[in-house]
Every structure is written in C-alpha cells, then in structure tokens.
Amino acid sequence: MNHEHSQHNPYSQFQAVYTAKQILDAPMIHPPLTKLQYCPTSDGAAATVVVSQAFLEARPQLKSQAVQIIGQCLATGSPALYDGSAMNLVGHDMVKHTAQQALSQARLSINDIKLVELHDCFSTNEILAIDALGLSRRVKPMNTSATGKSLMARAARSSIRLGV
C-alpha cells in the first residue's frame, strides 16, 4: 500500500495514487498479494562513490554531499533459510542479523536512526523487514488494513520511506 510515495517522485515508474480498496481489489497474483503489492519489473541502478578522507579534503566543494559510513554489513543466506520458516525464507533473520551488526559497528541502536529507506519486492516483505530491523514498535503495519491508513502514511510519522 505504499504506492502513495511514488506520486511525489518525478522519476517513479508509476505515479498513480491508489486507495486501499483499489490495491486490495487489484488482480490477485498469489494470495494474499494483489498486483499493486508487487514491485514493477524493471531495470535500475544505483552507485556510491567511496573516497578517502584525503580525497575529500582536497575537494572541499564535495564535503556537503559526503556521508561517513560508520557501520555496514553484508550477508547471504544461512542454513536457517531452510528451517521451514516462511519468514526466514524471505530473509527476516538475515535482515535482523545485518542490522544488528551494522548498528553494533556504529555503536548505535535502532532508536538512534532518523531515516530508513526500505525497498523490497513485495509489500509483505517490507513489513517483515520493518520488523526485522526492530522498527515494528515504531510502526504497527499489521493494523493498517483495519484502520484504513496506508503503511506509507504511518511510516512517514516514523521517518521510514518505503517503495515497492
């Protein structure tokens, strides 16, 4: 239900605004997910240029654009991926592990984080990732269908940006 975010992005592949009813009434792809709860099939790219402190100091005009990486983690699936848990199969424990590792390196807790930008293939995977990151206490996504409020609107109050 976070297509709401795409209406504000001029580069978004889909900029239409959908109601919760339209999303739930869209063609069923695989229960319980409808077409509008899937990310579009597309090609995309992103890049990060990593430079040394010396490089940055020699180019002071770039300092306002620079960020410092104080914690990072990369992981692949563990044997738990095949323990019979659907949540582990889609990476819940892997996301939890990588978040804990990066936060530990940075000497921060999830409560110190001011902005999370989260993208996944399905709306359900984003909900699971919110939980795995430890953000579910700040956002209660499972209540969104009952209240009629979109996940994006609830997430905006906690500075979580979503996009399928």
GUMARLO-635489 format. One record per atom (N, C-alpha, C): y, z, x; residue in one letter; atom name. Coordinates in pm, 1 decimal. Example, Ala and Ser with C-alpha at 12.3 -4.5 7.8 and 13.67 -1.06 7.14 Angstrom:
GUMARLO-635489
(r (-569.0 780.0 1319.0) 'a' 'N')
(r (-450.0 780.0 1230.0) 'a' 'CA')
(r (-330.0 780.0 1320.0) 'a' 'C')
(r (-225.0 708.0 1285.0) 's' 'N')
(r (-106.0 714.0 1367.0) 's' 'CA')
(r (3.0 787.0 1290.0) 's' 'C')
end
This chain:
GUMARLO-635489
(r (-119.3 0.0 81.8) 'm' 'N')
(r (0.0 0.0 0.0) 'm' 'CA')
(r (125.0 0.0 85.7) 'm' 'C')
(r (114.3 -40.2 211.4) 'n' 'N')
(r (232.2 -33.9 296.2) 'n' 'CA')
(r (294.2 -170.5 320.5) 'n' 'C')
(r (264.9 -267.8 234.0) 'h' 'N')
(r (336.1 -394.7 243.5) 'h' 'CA')
(r (484.8 -374.8 218.2) 'h' 'C')
(r (519.2 -261.9 160.9) 'e' 'N')
(r (659.1 -229.3 135.6) 'e' 'CA')
(r (742.4 -241.5 263.6) 'e' 'C')
(r (682.8 -206.7 378.1) 'h' 'N')
(r (754.0 -212.2 505.5) 'h' 'CA')
(r (791.8 -355.4 543.9) 'h' 'C')
(r (705.4 -450.9 511.0) 's' 'N')
(r (727.8 -589.4 554.7) 's' 'CA')
(r (853.0 -651.8 495.3) 's' 'C')
(r (898.5 -602.8 381.6) 'q' 'N')
(r (1018.9 -661.3 320.9) 'q' 'CA')
(r (1142.8 -640.9 406.6) 'q' 'C')
(r (1138.6 -543.8 497.4) 'h' 'N')
(r (1253.2 -512.9 582.0) 'h' 'CA')
(r (1245.3 -579.4 719.0) 'h' 'C')
(r (1139.3 -652.8 743.7) 'n' 'N')
(r (1118.2 -715.4 873.9) 'n' 'CA')
(r (1132.5 -866.9 861.6) 'n' 'C')
(r (1238.3 -924.8 917.3) 'p' 'N')
(r (1258.0 -1069.5 904.2) 'p' 'CA')
(r (1149.6 -1151.7 973.8) 'p' 'C')
(r (1071.9 -1090.4 1062.0) 'y' 'N')
(r (965.6 -1161.3 1131.7) 'y' 'CA')
(r (828.7 -1140.8 1066.9) 'y' 'C')
(r (825.0 -1065.2 959.2) 's' 'N')
(r (699.1 -1035.4 892.0) 's' 'CA')
(r (638.4 -1162.0 832.3) 's' 'C')
(r (507.8 -1170.1 842.5) 'q' 'N')
(r (437.4 -1284.9 786.6) 'q' 'CA')
(r (446.9 -1285.7 634.2) 'q' 'C')
(r (443.3 -1167.7 573.3) 'f' 'N')
(r (454.8 -1155.5 428.4) 'f' 'CA')
(r (567.6 -1058.1 397.2) 'f' 'C')
(r (667.1 -1104.8 321.3) 'q' 'N')
(r (783.1 -1021.8 292.5) 'q' 'CA')
(r (792.5 -983.1 145.7) 'q' 'C')
(r (692.1 -1017.6 67.9) 'a' 'N')
(r (693.3 -984.2 -74.6) 'a' 'CA')
(r (679.1 -834.0 -93.9) 'a' 'C')
(r (736.4 -787.0 -204.3) 'v' 'N')
(r (725.6 -646.3 -241.6) 'v' 'CA')
(r (619.9 -637.2 -351.1) 'v' 'C')
(r (525.2 -543.0 -334.8) 'y' 'N')
(r (418.0 -527.1 -431.3) 'y' 'CA')
(r (421.7 -387.6 -491.9) 'y' 'C')
(r (387.6 -379.7 -617.2) 't' 'N')
(r (372.9 -249.0 -681.7) 't' 'CA')
(r (231.8 -198.5 -654.5) 't' 'C')
(r (211.4 -69.6 -675.6) 'a' 'N')
(r (77.0 -13.5 -660.3) 'a' 'CA')
(r (-19.8 -84.1 -754.2) 'a' 'C')
(r (23.7 -116.5 -875.6) 'k' 'N')
(r (-61.8 -186.5 -971.9) 'k' 'CA')
(r (-101.5 -324.2 -920.2) 'k' 'C')
(r (-5.5 -399.5 -863.0) 'q' 'N')
(r (-37.4 -532.4 -809.9) 'q' 'CA')
(r (-139.3 -522.2 -696.2) 'q' 'C')
(r (-123.5 -422.1 -612.6) 'i' 'N')
(r (-215.6 -404.6 -499.9) 'i' 'CA')
(r (-355.3 -372.0 -551.0) 'i' 'C')
(r (-363.9 -280.0 -645.5) 'l' 'N')
(r (-493.9 -240.8 -699.2) 'l' 'CA')
(r (-557.7 -350.3 -784.9) 'l' 'C')
(r (-475.8 -435.9 -848.6) 'd' 'N')
(r (-526.9 -543.8 -933.2) 'd' 'CA')
(r (-552.5 -673.8 -857.4) 'd' 'C')
(r (-518.2 -677.5 -728.2) 'a' 'N')
(r (-543.0 -797.9 -648.1) 'a' 'CA')
(r (-694.0 -821.9 -638.8) 'a' 'C')
(r (-734.9 -944.2 -603.0) 'p' 'N')
(r (-879.2 -971.7 -593.9) 'p' 'CA')
(r (-950.2 -873.1 -501.1) 'p' 'C')
(r (-1063.2 -822.5 -546.9) 'm' 'N')
(r (-1144.4 -728.8 -469.7) 'm' 'CA')
(r (-1213.3 -807.7 -358.1) 'm' 'C')
(r (-1195.4 -764.3 -234.9) 'i' 'N')
(r (-1262.7 -826.3 -121.4) 'i' 'CA')
(r (-1393.3 -752.9 -93.7) 'i' 'C')
(r (-1383.0 -622.2 -77.0) 'h' 'N')
(r (-1500.0 -536.2 -61.4) 'h' 'CA')
(r (-1460.2 -399.1 -113.3) 'h' 'C')
(r (-1527.9 -351.5 -215.8) 'p' 'N')
(r (-1487.0 -224.4 -276.6) 'p' 'CA')
(r (-1472.7 -112.9 -173.5) 'p' 'C')
(r (-1366.2 -36.7 -178.6) 'p' 'N')
(r (-1260.8 -34.6 -280.6) 'p' 'CA')
(r (-1138.1 -116.5 -241.8) 'p' 'C')
(r (-1147.9 -200.2 -138.3) 'l' 'N')
(r (-1030.7 -269.7 -85.3) 'l' 'CA')
(r (-1004.3 -402.8 -154.9) 'l' 'C')
(r (-878.4 -419.4 -193.9) 't' 'N')
(r (-836.2 -547.0 -251.3) 't' 'CA')
(r (-768.0 -631.2 -142.3) 't' 'C')
(r (-742.8 -754.1 -174.8) 'k' 'N')
(r (-684.1 -848.2 -78.0) 'k' 'CA')
(r (-556.2 -794.4 -14.2) 'k' 'C')
(r (-475.2 -724.6 -90.6) 'l' 'N')
(r (-346.9 -677.1 -38.9) 'l' 'CA')
(r (-358.6 -550.7 45.5) 'l' 'C')
(r (-479.8 -500.8 65.9) 'q' 'N')
(r (-500.8 -385.9 152.3) 'q' 'CA')
(r (-557.8 -428.4 287.9) 'q' 'C')
(r (-565.0 -557.5 310.8) 'y' 'N')
(r (-612.8 -613.9 437.1) 'y' 'CA')
(r (-494.7 -669.9 514.1) 'y' 'C')
(r (-505.5 -670.1 646.3) 'c' 'N')
(r (-401.9 -736.6 724.9) 'c' 'CA')
(r (-426.3 -887.0 716.4) 'c' 'C')
(r (-322.3 -966.7 735.4) 'p' 'N')
(r (-340.9 -1111.1 733.0) 'p' 'CA')
(r (-413.6 -1158.3 858.8) 'p' 'C')
(r (-485.6 -1267.9 844.5) 't' 'N')
(r (-547.0 -1329.9 961.1) 't' 'CA')
(r (-436.4 -1407.1 1031.8) 't' 'C')
(r (-408.8 -1368.7 1153.9) 's' 'N')
(r (-300.7 -1434.3 1227.0) 's' 'CA')
(r (-315.6 -1408.0 1374.9) 's' 'C')
(r (-237.1 -1479.5 1450.2) 'd' 'N')
(r (-231.4 -1457.5 1594.0) 'd' 'CA')
(r (-101.2 -1386.5 1625.2) 'd' 'C')
(r (-107.3 -1299.3 1718.8) 'g' 'N')
(r (13.2 -1227.8 1756.0) 'g' 'CA')
(r (2.3 -1183.2 1900.1) 'g' 'C')
(r (109.4 -1134.7 1951.5) 'a' 'N')
(r (108.9 -1089.1 2089.9) 'a' 'CA')
(r (215.7 -982.9 2108.4) 'a' 'C')
(r (195.0 -902.9 2208.2) 'a' 'N')
(r (292.8 -803.5 2247.6) 'a' 'CA')
(r (284.2 -789.9 2398.2) 'a' 'C')
(r (389.7 -747.0 2458.1) 'a' 'N')
(r (389.1 -730.9 2603.4) 'a' 'CA')
(r (470.4 -608.5 2641.8) 'a' 'C')
(r (428.0 -546.6 2746.9) 't' 'N')
(r (502.2 -436.7 2806.8) 't' 'CA')
(r (518.1 -468.9 2953.8) 't' 'C')
(r (637.9 -457.5 3003.1) 'v' 'N')
(r (662.9 -480.0 3145.1) 'v' 'CA')
(r (672.1 -342.6 3210.4) 'v' 'C')
(r (578.8 -313.6 3299.7) 'v' 'N')
(r (575.9 -185.3 3369.1) 'v' 'CA')
(r (639.2 -204.9 3506.7) 'v' 'C')
(r (738.6 -123.8 3537.5) 'v' 'N')
(r (809.6 -135.7 3665.4) 'v' 'CA')
(r (815.9 0.5 3733.6) 'v' 'C')
(r (843.5 -2.4 3859.3) 's' 'N')
(r (858.5 122.2 3935.9) 's' 'CA')
(r (998.1 179.3 3913.5) 's' 'C')
(r (1012.6 305.1 3949.5) 'q' 'N')
(r (1143.8 370.1 3941.4) 'q' 'CA')
(r (1243.3 298.0 4032.2) 'q' 'C')
(r (1196.5 253.9 4149.7) 'a' 'N')
(r (1284.9 182.8 4243.6) 'a' 'CA')
(r (1335.8 52.7 4182.6) 'a' 'C')
(r (1248.3 -20.4 4113.3) 'f' 'N')
(r (1288.3 -144.9 4047.3) 'f' 'CA')
(r (1396.9 -115.7 3944.1) 'f' 'C')
(r (1375.4 -12.0 3864.2) 'l' 'N')
(r (1471.4 22.5 3759.8) 'l' 'CA')
(r (1605.0 67.8 3819.1) 'l' 'C')
(r (1600.8 146.2 3924.4) 'e' 'N')
(r (1724.9 193.3 3986.5) 'e' 'CA')
(r (1804.1 78.3 4046.8) 'e' 'C')
(r (1736.1 -27.1 4090.8) 'a' 'N')
(r (1804.7 -144.6 4146.2) 'a' 'CA')
(r (1865.5 -231.4 4035.9) 'a' 'C')
(r (1828.9 -205.1 3910.2) 'r' 'N')
(r (1878.3 -281.6 3795.9) 'r' 'CA')
(r (1927.3 -185.1 3687.2) 'r' 'C')
(r (2037.7 -119.8 3710.2) 'p' 'N')
(r (2086.0 -16.2 3616.5) 'p' 'CA')
(r (2111.7 -69.5 3475.4) 'p' 'C')
(r (2136.0 -199.2 3462.5) 'q' 'N')
(r (2159.6 -256.0 3329.1) 'q' 'CA')
(r (2034.8 -249.0 3241.2) 'q' 'C')
(r (1918.4 -225.6 3299.1) 'l' 'N')
(r (1793.8 -217.8 3221.7) 'l' 'CA')
(r (1758.9 -75.0 3179.0) 'l' 'C')
(r (1828.2 23.4 3232.8) 'k' 'N')
(r (1792.4 163.1 3205.8) 'k' 'CA')
(r (1796.7 199.7 3058.3) 'k' 'C')
(r (1888.2 143.6 2983.6) 's' 'N')
(r (1897.9 177.3 2841.2) 's' 'CA')
(r (1778.7 126.3 2761.4) 's' 'C')
(r (1704.2 31.5 2817.1) 'q' 'N')
(r (1587.4 -24.8 2749.0) 'q' 'CA')
(r (1457.0 38.0 2797.6) 'q' 'C')
(r (1463.8 116.8 2900.5) 'a' 'N')
(r (1343.1 170.3 2963.9) 'a' 'CA')
(r (1289.5 291.7 2888.9) 'a' 'C')
(r (1159.7 304.8 2893.3) 'v' 'N')
(r (1092.7 424.8 2844.3) 'v' 'CA')
(r (1001.0 474.1 2955.2) 'v' 'C')
(r (975.9 602.2 2955.0) 'q' 'N')
(r (886.0 658.4 3054.2) 'q' 'CA')
(r (753.7 690.3 2986.0) 'q' 'C')
(r (645.2 645.2 3044.0) 'i' 'N')
(r (512.8 674.9 2990.9) 'i' 'CA')
(r (469.0 807.7 3052.0) 'i' 'C')
(r (455.1 909.1 2968.2) 'i' 'N')
(r (417.7 1041.1 3018.9) 'i' 'CA')
(r (275.3 1080.7 2980.0) 'i' 'C')
(r (210.3 997.5 2901.9) 'g' 'N')
(r (71.5 1020.8 2865.7) 'g' 'CA')
(r (13.4 894.4 2807.6) 'g' 'C')
(r (-108.6 861.9 2846.4) 'q' 'N')
(r (-173.6 743.5 2791.2) 'q' 'CA')
(r (-324.1 760.8 2805.2) 'q' 'C')
(r (-397.2 692.7 2717.9) 'c' 'N')
(r (-542.7 698.3 2723.9) 'c' 'CA')
(r (-598.9 571.2 2662.8) 'c' 'C')
(r (-702.3 520.8 2720.6) 'l' 'N')
(r (-772.6 404.4 2669.9) 'l' 'CA')
(r (-919.3 442.6 2659.8) 'l' 'C')
(r (-982.0 410.3 2549.9) 'a' 'N')
(r (-1123.3 445.8 2532.3) 'a' 'CA')
(r (-1194.8 335.3 2456.6) 'a' 'C')
(r (-1324.4 331.7 2474.7) 't' 'N')
(r (-1410.0 242.8 2395.7) 't' 'CA')
(r (-1507.4 331.3 2319.6) 't' 'C')
(r (-1583.6 270.9 2233.6) 'g' 'N')
(r (-1676.7 345.7 2150.7) 'g' 'CA')
(r (-1777.0 426.2 2232.3) 'g' 'C')
(r (-1809.7 543.7 2181.3) 's' 'N')
(r (-1909.6 630.1 2243.2) 's' 'CA')
(r (-2037.4 622.3 2159.5) 's' 'C')
(r (-2144.6 687.2 2202.6) 'p' 'N')
(r (-2266.1 690.2 2119.8) 'p' 'CA')
(r (-2241.6 746.1 1979.5) 'p' 'C')
(r (-2137.9 829.2 1962.7) 'a' 'N')
(r (-2106.1 883.2 1829.9) 'a' 'CA')
(r (-2070.6 772.7 1731.6) 'a' 'C')
(r (-2032.3 657.0 1782.9) 'l' 'N')
(r (-2000.6 543.1 1698.0) 'l' 'CA')
(r (-2117.9 509.5 1606.3) 'l' 'C')
(r (-2238.5 538.2 1651.3) 'y' 'N')
(r (-2359.5 501.0 1577.2) 'y' 'CA')
(r (-2433.0 622.9 1522.7) 'y' 'C')
(r (-2361.5 732.6 1496.4) 'd' 'N')
(r (-2426.5 854.1 1448.5) 'd' 'CA')
(r (-2447.0 856.1 1297.0) 'd' 'C')
(r (-2416.6 745.8 1230.8) 'g' 'N')
(r (-2434.5 737.6 1086.5) 'g' 'CA')
(r (-2308.4 769.5 1008.7) 'g' 'C')
(r (-2203.4 813.7 1075.5) 's' 'N')
(r (-2077.6 845.9 1009.3) 's' 'CA')
(r (-1993.3 719.0 994.0) 's' 'C')
(r (-1955.8 689.1 872.0) 'a' 'N')
(r (-1869.2 573.0 848.7) 'a' 'CA')
(r (-1733.8 592.5 916.1) 'a' 'C')
(r (-1686.5 716.7 918.7) 'm' 'N')
(r (-1557.6 743.9 983.1) 'm' 'CA')
(r (-1565.1 716.2 1132.5) 'm' 'C')
(r (-1674.4 755.6 1197.3) 'n' 'N')
(r (-1688.7 727.9 1340.0) 'n' 'CA')
(r (-1707.6 579.6 1366.2) 'n' 'C')
(r (-1774.1 511.3 1274.2) 'l' 'N')
(r (-1796.7 367.7 1291.3) 'l' 'CA')
(r (-1664.9 290.6 1299.1) 'l' 'C')
(r (-1562.9 337.3 1227.2) 'v' 'N')
(r (-1432.5 269.7 1231.6) 'v' 'CA')
(r (-1337.7 333.4 1332.8) 'v' 'C')
(r (-1389.5 427.3 1414.2) 'g' 'N')
(r (-1312.0 476.0 1527.2) 'g' 'CA')
(r (-1239.2 607.1 1510.4) 'g' 'C')
(r (-1266.1 683.0 1406.1) 'h' 'N')
(r (-1194.5 808.7 1382.9) 'h' 'CA')
(r (-1199.7 900.9 1504.5) 'h' 'C')
(r (-1320.2 929.6 1554.9) 'd' 'N')
(r (-1331.8 1021.0 1668.9) 'd' 'CA')
(r (-1271.1 962.4 1795.9) 'd' 'C')
(r (-1278.7 830.8 1811.5) 'm' 'N')
(r (-1219.8 766.7 1929.0) 'm' 'CA')
(r (-1066.8 781.0 1926.7) 'm' 'C')
(r (-1006.9 759.9 1810.4) 'v' 'N')
(r (-861.6 777.3 1797.3) 'v' 'CA')
(r (-824.1 922.9 1824.2) 'v' 'C')
(r (-902.0 1014.7 1768.8) 'k' 'N')
(r (-875.4 1157.5 1789.6) 'k' 'CA')
(r (-883.2 1192.1 1938.4) 'k' 'C')
(r (-985.7 1142.7 2006.3) 'h' 'N')
(r (-1003.6 1169.1 2149.8) 'h' 'CA')
(r (-887.7 1112.6 2231.9) 'h' 'C')
(r (-852.7 986.9 2207.0) 't' 'N')
(r (-746.2 925.8 2287.5) 't' 'CA')
(r (-612.3 993.9 2262.9) 't' 'C')
(r (-585.5 1031.3 2139.2) 'a' 'N')
(r (-460.3 1101.4 2109.0) 'a' 'CA')
(r (-456.1 1236.3 2180.3) 'a' 'C')
(r (-566.4 1309.9 2175.3) 'q' 'N')
(r (-570.4 1440.2 2241.6) 'q' 'CA')
(r (-551.4 1426.4 2392.4) 'q' 'C')
(r (-612.7 1324.2 2452.1) 'q' 'N')
(r (-599.9 1303.4 2595.9) 'q' 'CA')
(r (-456.0 1268.8 2634.4) 'q' 'C')
(r (-395.0 1175.5 2561.9) 'a' 'N')
(r (-257.2 1134.8 2592.7) 'a' 'CA')
(r (-159.6 1250.0 2571.5) 'a' 'C')
(r (-177.7 1323.8 2464.2) 'l' 'N')
(r (-90.0 1438.2 2438.0) 'l' 'CA')
(r (-106.4 1545.6 2544.5) 'l' 'C')
(r (-228.9 1567.7 2589.2) 's' 'N')
(r (-254.1 1666.1 2694.6) 's' 'CA')
(r (-184.4 1625.7 2824.5) 's' 'C')
(r (-196.4 1497.4 2862.0) 'q' 'N')
(r (-128.6 1448.7 2982.5) 'q' 'CA')
(r (21.6 1468.2 2972.1) 'q' 'C')
(r (74.9 1444.9 2854.1) 'a' 'N')
(r (219.4 1454.6 2832.8) 'a' 'CA')
(r (265.4 1598.7 2811.6) 'a' 'C')
(r (168.5 1689.3 2801.0) 'r' 'N')
(r (197.3 1830.1 2771.4) 'r' 'CA')
(r (277.1 1844.0 2641.7) 'r' 'C')
(r (230.2 1773.3 2540.0) 'l' 'N')
(r (292.8 1775.2 2408.4) 'l' 'CA')
(r (186.4 1802.1 2302.5) 'l' 'C')
(r (231.6 1835.8 2183.5) 's' 'N')
(r (141.6 1843.3 2068.8) 's' 'CA')
(r (185.7 1734.5 1971.1) 's' 'C')
(r (103.0 1706.7 1872.6) 'i' 'N')
(r (138.3 1603.3 1775.3) 'i' 'CA')
(r (266.8 1640.5 1701.5) 'i' 'C')
(r (297.0 1769.2 1690.7) 'n' 'N')
(r (420.0 1812.6 1623.3) 'n' 'CA')
(r (545.5 1778.1 1702.7) 'n' 'C')
(r (531.5 1746.1 1831.3) 'd' 'N')
(r (645.9 1707.0 1913.3) 'd' 'CA')
(r (681.3 1559.6 1895.2) 'd' 'C')
(r (592.3 1483.1 1836.0) 'i' 'N')
(r (610.7 1338.8 1823.9) 'i' 'CA')
(r (706.5 1309.2 1708.9) 'i' 'C')
(r (809.0 1228.7 1738.2) 'k' 'N')
(r (911.6 1197.2 1638.8) 'k' 'CA')
(r (884.5 1065.8 1564.6) 'k' 'C')
(r (810.2 974.9 1626.7) 'l' 'N')
(r (784.6 844.7 1564.6) 'l' 'CA')
(r (644.5 799.9 1599.9) 'l' 'C')
(r (571.6 754.0 1500.2) 'v' 'N')
(r (439.9 693.7 1520.4) 'v' 'CA')
(r (444.5 556.7 1454.7) 'v' 'C')
(r (410.5 453.8 1529.1) 'e' 'N')
(r (397.1 321.1 1470.6) 'e' 'CA')
(r (249.5 287.5 1473.4) 'e' 'C')
(r (192.5 268.2 1357.5) 'l' 'N')
(r (48.9 254.9 1342.4) 'l' 'CA')
(r (16.4 126.2 1268.5) 'l' 'C')
(r (-70.1 46.8 1327.6) 'h' 'N')
(r (-115.2 -76.9 1264.0) 'h' 'CA')
(r (-266.9 -80.6 1272.4) 'h' 'C')
(r (-331.3 -117.1 1164.6) 'd' 'N')
(r (-476.0 -133.1 1165.0) 'd' 'CA')
(r (-512.1 -243.4 1068.5) 'd' 'C')
(r (-638.8 -277.6 1064.9) 'c' 'N')
(r (-682.7 -393.1 987.6) 'c' 'CA')
(r (-685.4 -370.0 836.5) 'c' 'C')
(r (-704.6 -246.8 794.8) 'f' 'N')
(r (-714.0 -215.4 652.2) 'f' 'CA')
(r (-634.3 -88.9 622.3) 'f' 'C')
(r (-586.7 -77.3 500.6) 's' 'N')
(r (-512.3 42.1 462.6) 's' 'CA')
(r (-597.8 167.3 480.1) 's' 'C')
(r (-726.9 158.2 451.3) 't' 'N')
(r (-814.3 274.9 466.2) 't' 'CA')
(r (-824.6 317.8 612.2) 't' 'C')
(r (-828.3 223.0 703.9) 'n' 'N')
(r (-834.8 257.3 846.0) 'n' 'CA')
(r (-707.3 326.4 891.9) 'n' 'C')
(r (-593.8 286.0 837.2) 'e' 'N')
(r (-468.3 352.8 871.7) 'e' 'CA')
(r (-469.3 496.5 822.1) 'e' 'C')
(r (-522.9 519.5 702.9) 'i' 'N')
(r (-532.4 655.8 650.3) 'i' 'CA')
(r (-620.9 740.8 740.8) 'i' 'C')
(r (-733.9 684.3 784.6) 'l' 'N')
(r (-822.8 757.8 875.2) 'l' 'CA')
(r (-755.3 783.4 1009.4) 'l' 'C')
(r (-679.2 686.8 1058.8) 'a' 'N')
(r (-609.4 705.0 1187.0) 'a' 'CA')
(r (-502.1 813.5 1175.0) 'a' 'C')
(r (-433.2 818.5 1061.1) 'i' 'N')
(r (-334.2 924.5 1038.7) 'i' 'CA')
(r (-401.8 1060.3 1051.0) 'i' 'C')
(r (-521.1 1072.4 992.8) 'd' 'N')
(r (-594.8 1198.0 1000.7) 'd' 'CA')
(r (-640.5 1225.1 1143.7) 'd' 'C')
(r (-695.6 1124.9 1210.6) 'a' 'N')
(r (-746.4 1142.4 1347.3) 'a' 'CA')
(r (-634.9 1181.6 1443.6) 'a' 'C')
(r (-515.0 1131.9 1422.5) 'l' 'N')
(r (-402.1 1165.7 1508.0) 'l' 'CA')
(r (-350.9 1307.6 1482.7) 'l' 'C')
(r (-396.4 1367.1 1375.2) 'g' 'N')
(r (-350.4 1501.4 1341.9) 'g' 'CA')
(r (-225.2 1500.6 1257.3) 'g' 'C')
(r (-195.2 1388.2 1194.8) 'l' 'N')
(r (-74.4 1376.3 1113.5) 'l' 'CA')
(r (-100.0 1403.1 966.1) 'l' 'C')
(r (-224.6 1423.5 927.3) 's' 'N')
(r (-255.2 1436.7 784.9) 's' 'CA')
(r (-193.7 1561.1 722.8) 's' 'C')
(r (-158.0 1658.8 803.3) 'r' 'N')
(r (-89.8 1775.9 748.2) 'r' 'CA')
(r (55.0 1741.8 714.6) 'r' 'C')
(r (110.8 1640.1 781.2) 'r' 'N')
(r (249.0 1599.6 754.3) 'r' 'CA')
(r (255.0 1495.7 643.2) 'r' 'C')
(r (149.7 1417.4 626.6) 'v' 'N')
(r (143.1 1313.2 523.7) 'v' 'CA')
(r (12.9 1334.1 450.0) 'v' 'C')
(r (15.7 1333.1 319.0) 'k' 'N')
(r (-105.4 1351.5 241.7) 'k' 'CA')
(r (-139.4 1219.8 172.4) 'k' 'C')
(r (-193.5 1122.8 248.8) 'p' 'N')
(r (-213.4 988.1 194.1) 'p' 'CA')
(r (-313.3 981.0 80.8) 'p' 'C')
(r (-407.4 1072.1 72.7) 'm' 'N')
(r (-507.7 1064.0 -32.6) 'm' 'CA')
(r (-447.0 1093.0 -169.9) 'm' 'C')
(r (-328.3 1151.1 -175.7) 'n' 'N')
(r (-262.8 1179.2 -302.4) 'n' 'CA')
(r (-176.1 1063.8 -351.1) 'n' 'C')
(r (-165.5 957.0 -275.4) 't' 'N')
(r (-69.5 852.4 -309.7) 't' 'CA')
(r (-104.6 782.8 -439.7) 't' 'C')
(r (-232.5 755.5 -466.3) 's' 'N')
(r (-264.7 684.4 -589.1) 's' 'CA')
(r (-238.3 772.0 -711.7) 's' 'C')
(r (-259.1 902.3 -698.5) 'a' 'N')
(r (-236.9 992.8 -810.4) 'a' 'CA')
(r (-88.4 1005.4 -843.1) 'a' 'C')
(r (-3.7 1002.3 -742.7) 't' 'N')
(r (139.4 1020.5 -766.6) 't' 'CA')
(r (210.9 888.9 -790.4) 't' 'C')
(r (147.1 779.3 -754.1) 'g' 'N')
(r (211.4 650.5 -770.4) 'g' 'CA')
(r (308.3 618.1 -658.3) 'g' 'C')
(r (322.8 708.1 -562.1) 'k' 'N')
(r (412.5 683.4 -449.5) 'k' 'CA')
(r (335.9 606.6 -342.8) 'k' 'C')
(r (404.4 516.9 -277.5) 's' 'N')
(r (336.8 438.2 -175.1) 's' 'CA')
(r (316.2 520.5 -49.2) 's' 'C')
(r (214.9 485.6 26.0) 'l' 'N')
(r (188.8 550.1 153.5) 'l' 'CA')
(r (309.0 533.4 245.6) 'l' 'C')
(r (372.6 417.2 241.3) 'm' 'N')
(r (487.5 393.2 328.4) 'm' 'CA')
(r (601.3 488.8 294.0) 'm' 'C')
(r (628.3 508.9 167.8) 'a' 'N')
(r (737.8 597.1 128.5) 'a' 'CA')
(r (710.6 739.5 173.6) 'a' 'C')
(r (586.7 784.8 159.5) 'r' 'N')
(r (551.2 919.1 203.0) 'r' 'CA')
(r (558.5 927.8 354.6) 'r' 'C')
(r (511.2 824.2 422.5) 'a' 'N')
(r (510.7 824.8 567.8) 'a' 'CA')
(r (651.4 821.2 624.2) 'a' 'C')
(r (742.9 753.7 556.9) 'a' 'N')
(r (880.1 742.0 606.9) 'a' 'CA')
(r (944.3 878.5 624.0) 'a' 'C')
(r (907.8 972.0 538.0) 'r' 'N')
(r (964.5 1105.7 548.9) 'r' 'CA')
(r (913.7 1178.3 673.1) 'r' 'C')
(r (802.2 1130.7 728.0) 's' 'N')
(r (747.1 1193.6 847.6) 's' 'CA')
(r (762.4 1103.9 970.6) 's' 'C')
(r (843.4 1001.0 960.6) 's' 'N')
(r (867.6 907.9 1070.3) 's' 'CA')
(r (739.9 841.4 1119.8) 's' 'C')
(r (658.1 797.9 1026.8) 'i' 'N')
(r (538.1 721.5 1058.3) 'i' 'CA')
(r (559.3 582.2 1001.8) 'i' 'C')
(r (556.5 481.5 1089.4) 'r' 'N')
(r (574.0 344.0 1044.4) 'r' 'CA')
(r (438.0 277.7 1040.6) 'r' 'C')
(r (407.1 217.0 926.4) 'l' 'N')
(r (276.9 157.3 907.1) 'l' 'CA')
(r (289.9 8.4 883.7) 'l' 'C')
(r (183.6 -62.4 904.7) 'g' 'N')
(r (181.0 -204.1 873.6) 'g' 'CA')
(r (44.2 -263.1 890.7) 'g' 'C')
(r (-8.6 -321.7 783.2) 'v' 'N')
(r (-135.1 -392.5 795.6) 'v' 'CA')
(r (-106.8 -536.0 828.9) 'v' 'C')
end
